Amino acid sequence: MILIALNIAFVAIALSLLLAMIRLLKGPNTGDRILALDTMVVNSIALIILLGMRLGTQIYFESAMIFAMLGFVSTVAVARFVLRGDIIE
């Protein structure tokens, strides 16, 4: 039963990732594209965690944590670049 739930969640999050990618490509302004990029990072983290649950290994959880930290820093850097024109003050 848990495998069916994991498969359904995997498909739903993959579809969400695809829709966020479409918003990233077609976004009407830069703010929408930054938000789509952040949404894609969160969805990718969820896919990595689901894959770790499916395979039963813990290394995927550690890689999800690293990816979360990198995703946060990159989103802040892109937002700061768009707002101020530079990343480092």
Backbone bond lengths (Angstrom), bond angles and torsions (degrees), N, CA, C in turn:
res aa  C-N    CA-C-N  psi(-1)  N-CA   C-N-CA  omega(-1)  CA-C   N-CA-C  phi
1 M - - - 1.443 - - 1.525 111.40 -
2 I 1.347 116.07 -38.82 1.461 119.45 -179.15 1.523 111.01 -68.48
3 L 1.324 117.67 -31.36 1.460 120.24 178.57 1.519 111.18 -67.28
4 I 1.323 117.23 -36.18 1.463 120.32 177.34 1.525 110.05 -65.97
5 A 1.326 116.66 -42.51 1.466 120.66 178.61 1.528 110.94 -64.57
6 L 1.331 117.83 -39.67 1.460 120.76 177.54 1.523 111.40 -65.02
7 N 1.331 117.11 -40.01 1.463 120.01 178.54 1.525 111.62 -65.77
8 I 1.320 117.11 -41.61 1.469 120.39 178.49 1.524 110.17 -64.52
9 A 1.331 117.16 -42.70 1.465 120.72 178.45 1.517 111.30 -64.52
10 F 1.330 116.89 -39.22 1.459 121.13 179.10 1.522 110.50 -62.16
11 V 1.328 117.51 -44.41 1.466 121.29 179.82 1.526 110.69 -66.33
12 A 1.327 117.42 -41.57 1.464 120.66 -178.92 1.529 111.30 -65.09
13 I 1.312 117.24 -41.93 1.459 119.83 -179.68 1.521 110.77 -72.70
14 A 1.315 117.95 -34.61 1.462 120.37 175.85 1.533 110.80 -64.81
15 L 1.317 117.09 -38.77 1.463 120.66 176.13 1.531 110.30 -65.45
16 S 1.312 116.65 -40.37 1.463 120.80 176.96 1.522 110.90 -63.33
17 L 1.310 117.15 -38.53 1.459 121.57 177.30 1.525 110.69 -64.22
18 L 1.307 116.79 -40.90 1.463 121.14 178.05 1.530 111.41 -64.25
19 L 1.313 117.34 -42.55 1.456 120.89 178.75 1.534 111.67 -66.18
20 A 1.326 116.96 -36.81 1.455 119.72 176.37 1.525 111.14 -67.40
21 M 1.326 116.97 -34.13 1.460 120.38 177.11 1.528 110.92 -66.41
22 I 1.311 116.35 -38.31 1.459 119.95 176.50 1.526 109.84 -63.19
23 R 1.340 116.96 -42.29 1.471 120.33 177.83 1.515 110.68 -64.78
24 L 1.330 117.50 -34.69 1.455 120.92 178.06 1.523 110.70 -64.20
25 L 1.317 116.93 -39.73 1.462 120.58 -178.39 1.523 113.02 -79.02
26 K 1.336 117.51 -35.48 1.457 120.89 -174.74 1.520 114.33 -104.37
27 G 1.324 117.69 3.55 1.461 121.14 -173.59 1.519 112.79 -51.29
28 P 1.330 117.52 134.52 1.457 118.48 -177.96 1.529 113.72 -68.96
29 N 1.315 118.02 -29.12 1.463 119.53 177.44 1.527 109.94 -140.69
30 T 1.309 114.93 177.71 1.458 120.43 -174.04 1.525 112.27 -68.92
31 G 1.323 117.55 -35.00 1.459 120.20 179.96 1.514 112.37 -61.72
32 D 1.330 116.51 -39.88 1.463 120.09 177.04 1.521 111.47 -64.90
33 R 1.302 116.89 -36.10 1.464 120.10 179.70 1.528 111.58 -70.05
34 I 1.324 117.21 -38.09 1.467 120.09 177.06 1.523 109.85 -65.62
35 L 1.321 116.88 -42.73 1.460 120.73 178.18 1.534 111.28 -63.81
36 A 1.330 117.36 -38.86 1.466 120.96 177.29 1.523 110.71 -65.55
37 L 1.320 116.87 -38.25 1.463 120.38 177.75 1.526 111.14 -63.97
38 D 1.321 116.75 -42.54 1.458 120.46 178.11 1.532 110.64 -65.90
39 T 1.318 117.30 -38.98 1.465 121.11 177.01 1.523 110.98 -64.14
40 M 1.321 116.80 -37.70 1.457 119.76 177.74 1.526 111.52 -65.90
41 V 1.328 116.95 -35.91 1.463 120.08 177.53 1.525 109.99 -64.42
42 V 1.331 116.81 -45.74 1.464 120.49 179.86 1.531 110.79 -63.14
43 N 1.324 117.00 -41.89 1.469 120.29 178.94 1.530 111.26 -66.46
44 S 1.307 117.25 -36.98 1.466 120.02 177.61 1.522 111.17 -65.89
45 I 1.325 116.70 -38.90 1.465 120.47 176.55 1.524 109.99 -62.40
46 A 1.332 116.34 -42.11 1.464 119.94 178.86 1.531 111.01 -63.47
47 L 1.324 117.52 -39.79 1.472 120.16 177.91 1.522 111.75 -64.91
48 I 1.327 116.79 -39.65 1.458 120.05 178.52 1.530 110.59 -64.31
49 I 1.328 116.75 -41.96 1.470 120.09 179.26 1.517 111.06 -66.17
50 L 1.338 117.33 -41.55 1.464 120.05 177.49 1.524 111.59 -63.29
51 L 1.323 116.54 -37.81 1.456 119.85 177.59 1.524 110.74 -65.53
52 G 1.323 116.75 -39.17 1.462 120.27 176.40 1.515 112.15 -64.56
53 M 1.331 116.68 -38.50 1.466 119.58 176.78 1.520 110.80 -66.78
54 R 1.313 116.87 -39.26 1.472 121.22 -177.77 1.529 111.02 -67.27
55 L 1.339 115.73 -41.85 1.464 119.33 -177.37 1.526 112.76 -86.99
56 G 1.326 117.04 -16.75 1.459 120.35 176.75 1.514 114.47 76.52
57 T 1.326 118.20 25.07 1.459 121.00 177.59 1.523 109.78 -114.19
58 Q 1.325 116.16 152.13 1.459 120.58 -176.43 1.516 113.85 -92.83
59 I 1.306 118.62 -11.24 1.464 120.57 -177.93 1.521 111.33 -65.38
60 Y 1.315 118.05 -27.47 1.458 121.18 179.57 1.528 111.14 -69.04
61 F 1.310 118.05 -31.65 1.456 120.64 178.76 1.528 111.04 -69.18
62 E 1.310 116.08 -37.86 1.459 119.86 177.20 1.521 110.73 -68.18
63 S 1.317 116.94 -40.25 1.463 119.30 177.62 1.525 110.91 -67.60
64 A 1.320 118.45 -31.54 1.464 121.11 175.94 1.523 110.64 -65.89
65 M 1.317 117.47 -38.04 1.463 120.38 177.35 1.531 111.30 -64.76
66 I 1.302 116.98 -43.12 1.464 120.73 178.18 1.517 110.31 -64.32
67 F 1.315 116.95 -42.62 1.458 121.30 179.34 1.523 110.93 -65.25
68 A 1.322 117.66 -34.90 1.470 121.21 177.73 1.525 110.71 -65.72
69 M 1.321 116.60 -42.69 1.465 119.24 178.77 1.520 111.27 -64.85
70 L 1.324 117.14 -44.52 1.460 120.32 178.74 1.523 111.78 -65.44
71 G 1.315 116.96 -38.13 1.462 120.67 178.69 1.509 112.25 -65.22
72 F 1.331 117.07 -40.28 1.461 120.50 178.27 1.521 111.12 -64.39
73 V 1.310 116.29 -46.28 1.463 120.30 -178.95 1.523 110.96 -64.46
74 S 1.324 117.40 -40.83 1.463 119.57 -179.88 1.519 111.52 -68.29
75 T 1.325 118.74 -37.09 1.457 120.90 178.25 1.525 110.70 -65.95
76 V 1.313 116.87 -42.26 1.468 120.45 177.57 1.525 110.27 -64.40
77 A 1.324 117.54 -41.13 1.467 120.74 -179.62 1.526 111.21 -64.62
78 V 1.315 117.41 -43.61 1.462 120.14 -179.96 1.530 110.63 -66.54
79 A 1.318 117.27 -42.39 1.465 120.57 179.06 1.530 110.73 -63.92
80 R 1.318 117.08 -41.95 1.464 119.76 178.61 1.526 111.21 -66.18
81 F 1.322 117.33 -37.62 1.459 120.51 177.96 1.521 111.27 -65.02
82 V 1.326 116.75 -40.22 1.457 119.96 -179.74 1.533 110.54 -68.37
83 L 1.327 116.98 -41.12 1.460 119.86 -177.25 1.528 113.62 -75.43
84 R 1.328 117.05 -41.52 1.467 120.07 -172.52 1.511 114.85 -110.05
85 G 1.308 117.93 -18.93 1.450 120.18 -178.24 1.510 114.32 90.94
86 D 1.330 117.76 -9.05 1.456 121.31 174.70 1.517 109.04 -143.32
87 I 1.299 116.11 160.30 1.462 120.60 -176.80 1.518 110.04 -97.33
88 I 1.312 116.75 -43.75 1.470 121.63 -178.78 1.513 108.24 -101.22
89 E 1.327 115.16 129.12 1.470 119.14 -178.10 1.492 111.59 -82.19
